[in-house]
Amino acid sequence: MTYSATLDQLSKIITIVVMAGLLAFYFFLRDSAGFLLWFGFIALVFTISYALSPLRYELEQDRLVIYRLIKPVIIQRGDVSEVRLLEAEDKKGILRTFGSGGFFGYFGHFWNKRLGRFMMYATRRDHLVFIEKKDGKKIVISPDDENFIFALKRQWKMS
């Protein structure tokens, strides 16, 4: 089953502001020396950010697929040891160590005291689902449907 991944309000605002800034950058600096180099770098960052952002989640019988333009992330059912909703305490003090903190979503490497290091593939800050793999790797996703976790646990026969 497919679950959508739409941007929350903050992520929409951050994405629009960054894109408006890029447009302003273009109009104000287009005649300056080195403009093409800088604009090419910014266009590359923009493209890579969008290509790595989560587009949707696909829950299958034996795996979860996080679709992105570049290389989907596949989580095999047999590799998962825990699935749960993140509680308010789990969300406190989350720091982005490498990734996006709102531009096309929240994805990349994150850390906080309670969870430690984890990968996030989210487009919103609510409905966060925590997945821990047997190898200790931790992943956080944010399907729009609040019932996603119940469907996953039912389909994967987890309590």
Protein Blocks (a to p, Z undefined) as FASTA:
>chain_A
ZZdddddfklmmmmmmmmmmmmmmmmmmmmpghklmmmmmmmmmmmmmmmmpcfbdcddf
kbccdddfbopadddfklpcbdcdddfklmgopacfbdcehigpaedjdddfklopaddd
dfbfehiacdddfkopacddddfblklmmmmmmmnopZZ
